[in-house]
Amino acid sequence: MQTAASSTMLTSLETAILATIVYSDLFDFPLTRDEVLRWLPVPATAAEVDAALAGDALMPAYLSVVGFYVTLSGREEVVATRERRRAASATLDKEACRYGSWIARLPLVRMVAVTGSLAVDNADPGADLDYLIVTAPGRVWLTRALTMVLVRLAALRGVTLCPNYLLAATALAQPARDLYTARELLQMRPLAGLDLYTRMLDANPWWRDFLPNATPAIASKESSSPSIARRAAEALLSAPAFDALERWLMSRKAAEFARRQQPGDETCFDATMCKGHFDAWRGATERRAAERLQSLLESRS
């Protein structure tokens, strides 16, 4: 999202702070001061952000402080929403980690990360558990088929797993380069394959152009070595004999997904990627954020 031109009353930093709060408010997600700095689209220091928030240009015309959180004026109720969702996310996170560890044990899986609202502890009770999965090269669709077995087993327990983004370890560079994608990269929470997550960040160095103050939150603990049984299964499934099955799975499912596509959907179904983002949320989010920021600036100029 490109920040709108500053109004006569706001500096460029103040406008960027407002843009950051507006963006997160679309998700009913007020920010702490540290989070404002982390997601700010321009370089700044903590002292500079604190000084801007302490001034009278942003407060109370645009922003309000409730406890530890900064929110838009008139939107103070989202603080309670965030606290409620944080409690719900604590419960969901246990399930996400449990199923994520099972996915990570599947043959051909190289990385598993929690994505979506749960990755930032902003999930409602009963929310889907979203995952990004990195697979062995040439085995995206076979890995997806194996993962769907777990999806169906989880559904029997009333848990909705949503592995809606699978990509090969050779396709880590993201085609979209914008604030939404940069935030998704930094927000995802890897459960296994931390080396692949580091490689993904390295393959997308442009994220620093959108989030110059952010640092990846990477845990120090790495996943354990694959078992003998998993290594044997991988050797079998990686054999050329399974190439035909991979191509058949791709052609069958890609055709099925293509029938669901609508104009503007952010999907991709090919040999290196299965990206089932049918809601065009990335484009809609950036458009709504830019429009709302512009409206706020114009209403108070």
Residue frames relative to the residue before (quaternion, step in Angstrom):
aa qw qx qy qz dx dy dz
M 1.0000 0.0000 0.0000 0.0000 0.00 0.00 0.00
Q 0.2715 -0.7382 0.5934 0.1710 3.55 -0.82 0.95
T 0.4249 -0.7072 0.4965 0.2696 3.56 -0.79 0.96
A 0.5142 -0.6441 0.4688 0.3179 3.55 -1.07 0.76
A 0.6447 -0.5108 0.3869 0.4167 3.53 -1.23 0.34
S 0.5355 -0.6508 0.4346 0.3175 3.55 -0.94 0.88
S 0.4399 -0.6494 0.5407 0.3041 3.54 -1.11 0.64
T 0.6816 -0.4966 0.3378 0.4179 3.57 -1.25 0.25
M 0.6961 0.4836 -0.2767 0.4527 3.61 1.14 -0.43
L 0.7393 0.3913 -0.2191 0.5023 3.59 1.19 -0.35
T 0.4227 -0.6577 0.5581 0.2779 3.53 -1.15 0.69
S 0.6791 -0.4721 0.3514 0.4387 3.57 -1.27 0.17
L 0.6415 0.5097 -0.3298 0.4690 3.59 1.02 -0.73
E 0.6558 0.5072 -0.3170 0.4606 3.60 0.90 -0.86
T 0.6399 0.5124 -0.3228 0.4731 3.57 1.03 -0.76
A 0.6481 0.5139 -0.3162 0.4647 3.59 1.01 -0.81
I 0.6244 0.5236 -0.3354 0.4728 3.58 1.04 -0.76
L 0.6530 0.5048 -0.3120 0.4706 3.56 0.92 -0.90
A 0.6395 0.5272 -0.3256 0.4550 3.60 0.96 -0.84
T 0.6480 0.5239 -0.3138 0.4552 3.59 1.01 -0.81
I 0.6632 0.4829 -0.3023 0.4853 3.59 0.97 -0.83
V 0.6262 0.5373 -0.3363 0.4539 3.60 0.98 -0.81
Y 0.6492 0.5320 -0.3167 0.4418 3.57 0.89 -0.94
S 0.7140 0.4455 -0.2599 0.4736 3.58 0.81 -0.98
D 0.5953 0.5784 -0.3631 0.4233 3.57 1.11 -0.58
L 0.5509 0.6013 -0.4001 0.4181 3.60 1.14 -0.44
F 0.7187 0.3809 -0.2186 0.5391 3.56 1.23 -0.50
D 0.4437 -0.6902 0.4462 0.3574 3.61 1.30 0.25
F 0.4924 0.6696 -0.3826 0.4035 3.54 1.06 0.87
P 0.1525 -0.7911 0.5871 0.0784 3.62 -0.04 1.24
L 0.3467 -0.7674 0.5151 0.1600 3.57 -1.14 0.65
T 0.4342 -0.6143 0.5782 0.3158 3.52 -1.27 0.48
R 0.6674 -0.4877 0.3587 0.4336 3.59 -1.24 0.23
D 0.6350 0.5209 -0.3357 0.4612 3.59 1.00 -0.73
E 0.6642 0.4971 -0.3046 0.4679 3.58 1.02 -0.77
V 0.5772 0.5584 -0.3790 0.4599 3.59 1.09 -0.62
L 0.6684 0.4854 -0.2990 0.4777 3.59 0.90 -0.90
R 0.6508 0.5442 -0.3185 0.4230 3.59 0.90 -0.92
W 0.7880 0.3297 -0.1590 0.4950 3.59 0.88 -0.95
L 0.4008 0.7233 -0.4743 0.3022 3.58 1.25 0.15
P 0.3750 -0.7664 0.4754 0.2145 3.64 -0.81 0.93
V 0.7047 0.3672 -0.2676 0.5448 3.62 1.23 0.18
P 0.5808 -0.5844 0.4172 0.3835 3.62 -1.10 0.54
A 0.1787 0.7625 -0.6051 0.1429 3.57 -1.00 0.85
T 0.3784 -0.6796 0.5697 0.2653 3.52 -1.35 0.20
A 0.6571 -0.4968 0.3800 0.4207 3.56 -1.27 0.30
A 0.6409 0.5310 -0.3272 0.4475 3.58 1.00 -0.78
E 0.6550 0.5090 -0.3136 0.4621 3.57 1.00 -0.79
V 0.6440 0.5017 -0.3203 0.4806 3.58 1.01 -0.77
D 0.6473 0.5172 -0.3213 0.4585 3.58 0.91 -0.87
A 0.6568 0.5090 -0.3145 0.4590 3.57 0.96 -0.86
A 0.6562 0.5085 -0.3151 0.4599 3.58 0.96 -0.82
L 0.6793 0.4770 -0.2877 0.4777 3.57 1.01 -0.79
A 0.6608 0.4998 -0.3098 0.4664 3.58 1.15 -0.50
G 0.5894 0.5954 -0.3676 0.4037 3.57 1.21 -0.35
D 0.5432 -0.6470 0.4380 0.3073 3.55 -1.29 0.21
A 0.4684 0.6743 -0.4567 0.3426 3.62 1.21 0.14
L 0.7520 0.3649 -0.1964 0.5126 3.57 1.00 -0.86
M 0.7547 0.3305 -0.1699 0.5406 3.57 1.08 -0.80
P 0.6625 -0.3198 -0.6774 -0.0085 1.62 -1.62 1.91
A 0.3388 0.7807 -0.4830 0.2060 3.59 1.24 0.16
Y 0.8058 0.2408 -0.1086 0.5300 3.56 0.94 -0.90
L 0.8284 0.1918 -0.0350 0.5251 3.55 0.87 -1.00
S 0.1570 -0.7576 0.6278 0.0853 3.49 -1.35 0.43
V 0.2683 -0.7455 0.5881 0.1627 3.58 -1.15 0.65
V 0.0006 0.7728 -0.6336 0.0373 3.55 -0.85 1.06
G 0.8142 -0.0837 0.0143 0.5743 3.57 -0.31 1.23
F 0.8095 -0.1968 0.1802 0.5229 3.55 -0.74 -1.11
Y 0.6797 0.5465 -0.2611 0.4138 3.57 1.26 -0.29
V 0.2498 -0.7114 0.6360 0.1645 3.50 -1.31 0.58
T 0.0406 0.8047 -0.5881 0.0696 3.56 -0.81 1.01
L 0.6282 -0.4998 0.4113 0.4318 3.57 -1.26 0.11
S 0.5379 -0.5971 0.4771 0.3558 3.57 -1.08 0.67
G 0.7768 0.2770 -0.2411 0.5117 3.53 -0.86 1.01
R 0.7086 0.3968 -0.2542 0.5252 3.57 1.29 -0.06
E 0.2236 0.8243 -0.4943 0.1618 3.56 1.16 0.58
E 0.5747 0.6201 -0.3817 0.3735 3.61 1.14 -0.49
V 0.5828 0.5983 -0.3891 0.3886 3.60 1.16 -0.40
V 0.5030 0.6211 -0.4394 0.4100 3.60 1.21 -0.20
A 0.6593 0.4831 -0.3061 0.4882 3.58 0.94 -0.85
T 0.6159 0.5471 -0.3425 0.4517 3.58 1.07 -0.73
R 0.6644 0.4952 -0.3148 0.4630 3.56 0.91 -0.88
E 0.6575 0.5059 -0.3245 0.4544 3.61 0.89 -0.82
R 0.6432 0.5123 -0.3205 0.4703 3.58 1.01 -0.81
R 0.6884 0.4736 -0.2865 0.4689 3.58 0.90 -0.87
R 0.5986 0.5530 -0.3715 0.4448 3.58 1.06 -0.60
A 0.6488 0.5035 -0.3152 0.4756 3.58 1.00 -0.78
A 0.6580 0.4984 -0.3083 0.4729 3.58 0.97 -0.84
S 0.6468 0.5378 -0.3160 0.4388 3.57 1.02 -0.82
A 0.5924 0.5761 -0.3701 0.4245 3.59 1.07 -0.66
T 0.6652 0.4823 -0.2911 0.4900 3.57 1.07 -0.76
L 0.6763 0.4985 -0.2874 0.4600 3.56 0.90 -0.95
D 0.6113 0.5870 -0.3537 0.3959 3.56 1.04 -0.76
K 0.6037 0.5537 -0.3624 0.4446 3.59 1.06 -0.66
E 0.6646 0.4823 -0.2980 0.4867 3.57 0.98 -0.85
A 0.6479 0.5342 -0.3226 0.4368 3.57 0.94 -0.88
C 0.6684 0.4866 -0.2975 0.4775 3.58 0.97 -0.83
R 0.6373 0.5329 -0.3322 0.4466 3.57 0.98 -0.81
Y 0.7285 0.4101 -0.2511 0.4880 3.58 0.74 -1.01
G 0.6053 0.5579 -0.3575 0.4411 3.57 1.09 -0.63
S 0.6477 0.5067 -0.3226 0.4687 3.58 1.02 -0.74
W 0.6331 0.5139 -0.3331 0.4734 3.58 1.08 -0.64
I 0.6255 0.5192 -0.3360 0.4757 3.57 1.00 -0.79
A 0.6555 0.5352 -0.3105 0.4330 3.58 0.95 -0.91
R 0.6643 0.5069 -0.3045 0.4572 3.60 1.14 -0.55
L 0.5098 0.6505 -0.4285 0.3651 3.59 1.21 -0.23
P 0.5584 -0.5801 0.4568 0.3782 3.59 -1.10 0.57
L 0.8192 0.2867 -0.2318 0.4392 3.54 -1.23 0.68
V 0.5710 0.5745 -0.3938 0.4346 3.63 1.23 -0.12
R 0.1713 -0.8118 0.5549 0.0609 3.56 -0.83 1.04
M 0.7951 -0.0027 0.0201 0.6062 3.58 1.16 -0.54
V 0.0569 -0.7590 0.6476 0.0349 3.54 -1.18 0.70
A 0.0325 0.7974 -0.6008 0.0473 3.57 -0.89 0.95
V 0.4105 -0.6613 0.5685 0.2663 3.54 -1.12 0.74
T 0.0621 -0.7971 0.6006 0.0080 3.57 -0.90 0.92
G 0.6783 0.5170 -0.3411 0.3954 3.56 -1.29 -0.20
S 0.8230 -0.2775 0.1832 0.4605 3.53 -1.30 -0.38
L 0.6389 0.5461 -0.3427 0.4198 3.58 1.00 -0.71
A 0.5851 0.6017 -0.3699 0.3985 3.60 1.09 -0.62
V 0.7580 0.2919 -0.1768 0.5558 3.59 1.20 -0.53
D 0.5117 -0.6754 0.3990 0.3504 3.59 1.23 0.51
N 0.5280 0.6204 -0.4146 0.4055 3.56 0.96 0.89
A 0.4032 0.7330 -0.4515 0.3104 3.57 1.12 0.69
D 0.4306 -0.6666 0.5466 0.2672 3.54 -1.14 0.72
P 0.6446 -0.5028 0.3836 0.4296 3.62 -1.18 0.39
G 0.8259 0.2213 -0.1743 0.4884 3.55 -0.96 0.88
A 0.3720 0.7458 -0.4830 0.2686 3.60 1.23 0.21
D 0.5957 -0.5443 0.4481 0.3849 3.55 -1.27 0.45
L 0.3439 -0.6970 0.5866 0.2279 3.55 -1.21 0.57
D 0.1534 -0.8279 0.5380 0.0395 3.56 -0.23 1.33
Y 0.0466 -0.8013 0.5965 -0.0036 3.55 -1.01 0.89
L 0.2054 -0.6801 0.6813 0.1765 3.48 -1.36 0.50
I 0.0897 -0.8042 0.5875 0.0041 3.57 -0.85 1.00
V 0.1816 -0.7503 0.6269 0.1053 3.56 -0.93 0.95
T 0.1856 -0.8208 0.5380 0.0481 3.55 -0.79 1.08
A 0.6367 -0.4647 0.4291 0.4411 3.51 -1.33 0.06
P 0.5982 -0.5788 0.4019 0.3817 3.61 -1.04 0.66
G 0.8336 0.2206 -0.1662 0.4784 3.55 -1.01 0.84
R 0.7254 0.4012 -0.2421 0.5041 3.58 1.24 0.19
V 0.1928 0.8076 -0.5330 0.1631 3.61 1.06 0.70
W 0.7586 0.4196 -0.2280 0.4433 3.56 0.73 -1.05
L 0.6107 0.5149 -0.3541 0.4864 3.57 1.09 -0.52
T 0.6294 0.5180 -0.3244 0.4800 3.59 1.05 -0.76
R 0.6278 0.5295 -0.3354 0.4616 3.56 1.00 -0.79
A 0.6454 0.5236 -0.3247 0.4515 3.60 0.94 -0.84
L 0.6514 0.4975 -0.3158 0.4780 3.58 0.99 -0.80
T 0.6511 0.5271 -0.3134 0.4472 3.58 0.98 -0.84
M 0.6332 0.5568 -0.3372 0.4188 3.58 1.02 -0.75
V 0.5387 0.5899 -0.4097 0.4404 3.58 1.18 -0.35
L 0.6704 0.4731 -0.2870 0.4943 3.58 0.98 -0.86
V 0.6006 0.5637 -0.3588 0.4390 3.58 1.04 -0.74
R 0.6971 0.4677 -0.2754 0.4685 3.58 0.88 -0.91
L 0.6307 0.5174 -0.3363 0.4705 3.59 1.03 -0.70
A 0.6493 0.5094 -0.3166 0.4677 3.59 0.98 -0.82
A 0.6213 0.5581 -0.3414 0.4312 3.58 1.02 -0.78
L 0.6039 0.5625 -0.3534 0.4405 3.59 1.11 -0.61
R 0.7074 0.4067 -0.2411 0.5255 3.57 1.24 -0.48
G 0.5753 -0.6224 0.3664 0.3840 3.56 1.27 0.21
V 0.5556 0.5796 -0.3937 0.4476 3.58 1.24 0.39
T 0.2226 -0.7934 0.5569 0.1038 3.58 -0.80 1.03
L 0.1216 -0.7752 0.6186 0.0388 3.54 -0.48 1.24
C 0.0771 -0.8081 0.5839 0.0005 3.57 -0.92 0.92
P 0.0061 0.7979 -0.6014 0.0403 3.61 0.16 1.25
N 0.0636 0.8788 -0.4671 0.0739 3.55 0.52 1.22
Y 0.7483 0.2756 -0.2037 0.5680 3.58 1.23 0.17
L 0.0825 0.7655 -0.6296 0.1043 3.54 -0.49 1.26
L 0.0751 0.7919 -0.6035 0.0552 3.55 -0.97 0.84
A 0.5470 -0.6267 0.4514 0.3229 3.52 -1.17 0.64
A 0.6070 -0.5802 0.4089 0.3573 3.56 -1.17 0.58
T 0.6507 0.4925 -0.3109 0.4872 3.58 1.28 -0.25
A 0.7136 0.4138 -0.2402 0.5118 3.62 1.27 0.00
L 0.2055 0.8333 -0.4901 0.1526 3.58 0.97 0.86
A 0.5851 0.5730 -0.3808 0.4294 3.61 1.13 -0.49
Q 0.3317 -0.7649 0.5249 0.1716 3.56 -0.76 1.07
P 0.4549 -0.7095 0.4608 0.2780 3.60 -0.82 0.92
A 0.6924 0.4247 -0.2696 0.5172 3.60 1.10 -0.67
R 0.0679 -0.7868 0.6132 0.0142 3.56 -0.94 0.95
D 0.3779 0.6955 -0.5111 0.3349 3.54 0.00 1.34
L 0.7260 -0.4408 0.2993 0.4348 3.54 -1.33 0.13
Y 0.6277 0.5501 -0.3431 0.4309 3.58 0.94 -0.84
T 0.6997 0.4590 -0.2746 0.4735 3.58 0.82 -0.99
A 0.6164 0.5430 -0.3443 0.4546 3.59 1.03 -0.74
R 0.6730 0.4826 -0.2984 0.4745 3.57 0.93 -0.87
E 0.6244 0.5299 -0.3426 0.4604 3.59 1.01 -0.72
L 0.6358 0.5311 -0.3251 0.4560 3.59 0.99 -0.79
L 0.7332 0.4257 -0.2305 0.4775 3.56 0.91 -0.95
Q 0.6780 0.5060 -0.2966 0.4432 3.59 1.12 -0.60
M 0.5742 0.6084 -0.4061 0.3677 3.61 1.01 -0.66
R 0.2653 -0.7768 0.5592 0.1165 3.53 -1.08 0.80
P 0.2522 -0.8000 0.5233 0.1503 3.61 -0.18 1.22
L 0.2374 -0.7691 0.5821 0.1150 3.54 -0.97 0.94
A 0.7797 0.0093 0.0121 0.6259 3.56 1.22 -0.53
G 0.7673 0.3436 -0.2603 0.4748 3.55 -1.13 0.64
L 0.1084 0.8400 -0.5246 0.0861 3.57 0.91 0.86
D 0.5932 0.5587 -0.3713 0.4449 3.58 1.12 -0.54
L 0.6478 0.4990 -0.3167 0.4807 3.58 1.06 -0.72
Y 0.6237 0.5297 -0.3483 0.4572 3.59 1.03 -0.71
T 0.6349 0.5128 -0.3252 0.4776 3.58 1.00 -0.78
R 0.6503 0.5030 -0.3108 0.4770 3.57 1.00 -0.79
M 0.6199 0.5385 -0.3448 0.4549 3.59 1.04 -0.70
L 0.6532 0.4955 -0.3125 0.4797 3.57 0.94 -0.82
D 0.6598 0.5041 -0.3071 0.4649 3.57 0.98 -0.82
A 0.6607 0.5054 -0.3021 0.4656 3.58 1.13 -0.66
N 0.7518 0.2912 -0.1701 0.5667 3.57 1.30 -0.27
P 0.0251 0.8549 -0.5177 0.0207 3.61 0.72 1.03
W 0.5227 0.6634 -0.3951 0.3614 3.60 1.23 -0.36
W 0.5026 0.6595 -0.4419 0.3424 3.62 1.17 -0.33
R 0.6041 0.5748 -0.3571 0.4209 3.60 1.13 -0.56
D 0.5776 0.5772 -0.3805 0.4341 3.60 1.19 -0.40
F 0.7292 0.4036 -0.2188 0.5075 3.57 1.15 -0.63
L 0.7869 0.1670 -0.0750 0.5893 3.58 1.15 -0.64
P 0.0353 -0.8728 0.4864 0.0169 3.59 0.59 1.13
N 0.7109 0.4476 -0.2650 0.4734 3.61 1.18 -0.40
A 0.5628 0.6338 -0.3730 0.3773 3.58 1.27 -0.17
T 0.1108 -0.7423 0.6539 0.0956 3.52 -1.27 0.53
P 0.5158 -0.6504 0.4492 0.3303 3.61 -0.90 0.83
A 0.2961 -0.7316 0.5886 0.1749 3.54 -1.03 0.86
I 0.1008 0.8122 -0.5588 0.1334 3.55 0.06 1.33
A 0.4001 -0.7090 0.5295 0.2384 3.55 -0.77 1.06
S 0.5131 -0.6744 0.4452 0.2894 3.56 -1.13 0.62
K 0.6381 0.5485 -0.3337 0.4250 3.59 1.15 -0.52
E 0.2139 -0.7744 0.5855 0.1088 3.57 -0.83 0.98
S 0.6025 -0.5655 0.4204 0.3748 3.54 -1.22 0.47
S 0.5681 -0.6098 0.4368 0.3385 3.55 -1.23 0.51
S 0.6435 -0.5222 0.3925 0.3990 3.55 -1.29 0.30
P 0.5558 -0.6191 0.4258 0.3557 3.61 -1.02 0.69
S 0.5357 -0.6351 0.4575 0.3169 3.55 -1.12 0.70
I 0.6622 -0.4884 0.3797 0.4228 3.56 -1.28 0.26
A 0.6467 0.5274 -0.3213 0.4477 3.58 0.99 -0.85
R 0.6633 0.4939 -0.3155 0.4653 3.58 0.97 -0.80
R 0.6429 0.5187 -0.3316 0.4556 3.57 0.94 -0.80
A 0.6449 0.5131 -0.3197 0.4676 3.57 1.04 -0.77
A 0.6488 0.5114 -0.3139 0.4679 3.57 1.00 -0.84
E 0.6472 0.5166 -0.3203 0.4600 3.58 0.99 -0.80
A 0.6341 0.5296 -0.3341 0.4537 3.57 0.97 -0.81
L 0.6562 0.5045 -0.3040 0.4716 3.56 1.02 -0.82
L 0.7334 0.4451 -0.2469 0.4506 3.59 0.75 -1.07
S 0.6470 0.5108 -0.3192 0.4675 3.58 1.23 -0.34
A 0.4768 0.6874 -0.4303 0.3389 3.57 1.27 -0.16
P 0.6352 -0.5588 0.3753 0.3787 3.61 -1.10 0.63
A 0.5666 0.6203 -0.3854 0.3816 3.59 1.12 -0.56
F 0.7014 0.4533 -0.2657 0.4816 3.59 1.17 -0.53
D 0.4150 0.7084 -0.4759 0.3154 3.61 1.23 0.07
A 0.6525 0.5179 -0.3166 0.4536 3.56 0.96 -0.84
L 0.6411 0.5127 -0.3273 0.4679 3.59 1.00 -0.77
E 0.6188 0.5379 -0.3357 0.4637 3.60 1.02 -0.77
R 0.6815 0.4800 -0.2928 0.4685 3.58 0.88 -0.90
W 0.6471 0.5180 -0.3225 0.4572 3.59 0.99 -0.76
L 0.6474 0.5093 -0.3165 0.4705 3.58 0.94 -0.86
M 0.6545 0.5120 -0.3180 0.4565 3.58 0.94 -0.85
S 0.6898 0.4819 -0.2994 0.4498 3.60 0.77 -0.96
R 0.6723 0.5043 -0.3041 0.4485 3.59 0.96 -0.84
K 0.7374 0.4116 -0.2431 0.4772 3.59 0.75 -1.01
A 0.6239 0.5378 -0.3544 0.4426 3.60 0.99 -0.73
A 0.6429 0.5072 -0.3250 0.4731 3.58 1.01 -0.75
E 0.6400 0.5202 -0.3215 0.4652 3.58 1.01 -0.79
F 0.6794 0.4805 -0.2904 0.4725 3.59 0.90 -0.89
A 0.6165 0.5640 -0.3516 0.4221 3.58 1.01 -0.76
R 0.6332 0.5376 -0.3356 0.4443 3.59 1.06 -0.66
R 0.6720 0.4913 -0.2894 0.4725 3.59 1.22 -0.45
Q 0.5348 0.6729 -0.3947 0.3248 3.56 1.21 -0.42
Q 0.1495 -0.7485 0.6416 0.0762 3.49 -1.24 0.74
P 0.6413 -0.5132 0.3736 0.4310 3.62 -1.14 0.42
G 0.7850 0.3088 -0.2374 0.4817 3.56 -0.87 0.95
D 0.4731 0.6661 -0.4550 0.3541 3.59 1.22 -0.17
E 0.3192 -0.7485 0.5561 0.1694 3.56 -1.07 0.82
T 0.2874 0.7731 -0.4933 0.2763 3.52 0.61 1.24
C 0.0008 -0.7691 0.6389 0.0173 3.53 -1.32 0.37
F 0.0277 0.7974 -0.5996 0.0624 3.56 -0.76 1.07
D 0.3251 0.7226 -0.5531 0.2573 3.56 -0.24 1.29
A 0.7785 -0.3708 0.2326 0.4497 3.56 -1.27 -0.19
T 0.7494 0.3874 -0.2141 0.4924 3.62 1.17 -0.45
M 0.8157 0.1982 -0.0504 0.5411 3.59 1.19 -0.32
C 0.0339 -0.7282 0.6829 0.0469 3.52 -1.23 0.70
K 0.0697 0.8108 -0.5668 0.1286 3.53 -0.06 1.36
G 0.0773 -0.8502 0.5207 -0.0072 3.54 -0.15 1.33
H 0.2699 0.7598 -0.5414 0.2382 3.59 0.74 1.03
F 0.0599 -0.8662 0.4961 -0.0103 3.53 0.28 1.32
D 0.6655 0.5696 -0.3019 0.3763 3.60 1.14 -0.41
A 0.3593 -0.7551 0.4824 0.2608 3.63 1.26 -0.01
W 0.1968 0.8379 -0.4893 0.1406 3.56 1.11 0.69
R 0.6045 0.5839 -0.3660 0.3996 3.59 1.03 -0.73
G 0.7148 0.4474 -0.2611 0.4698 3.56 0.74 -1.02
A 0.6584 0.5178 -0.3118 0.4484 3.55 0.97 -0.87
T 0.6412 0.5348 -0.3283 0.4417 3.58 0.99 -0.80
E 0.6918 0.4698 -0.2901 0.4653 3.58 0.81 -0.94
R 0.6441 0.5188 -0.3255 0.4584 3.58 1.02 -0.74
R 0.6745 0.4894 -0.2957 0.4669 3.58 0.89 -0.91
A 0.6473 0.5199 -0.3273 0.4512 3.59 0.97 -0.81
A 0.6671 0.4988 -0.3049 0.4617 3.58 0.91 -0.89
E 0.6632 0.5052 -0.3082 0.4582 3.58 0.95 -0.86
R 0.6748 0.4937 -0.3020 0.4580 3.58 0.94 -0.85
L 0.6279 0.5241 -0.3390 0.4649 3.57 1.00 -0.76
Q 0.6615 0.5073 -0.3089 0.4579 3.57 0.88 -0.93
S 0.6444 0.5271 -0.3197 0.4525 3.57 0.99 -0.83
L 0.6522 0.5108 -0.3170 0.4617 3.59 0.97 -0.83
L 0.6724 0.4998 -0.3011 0.4554 3.56 0.90 -0.91
E 0.6824 0.4857 -0.2925 0.4613 3.57 0.93 -0.83
S 0.6581 0.5346 -0.3201 0.4227 3.57 1.02 -0.74
R 0.7685 0.3329 -0.1707 0.5191 3.57 1.19 -0.50
S 0.4827 0.6695 -0.4372 0.3573 3.57 1.26 0.19
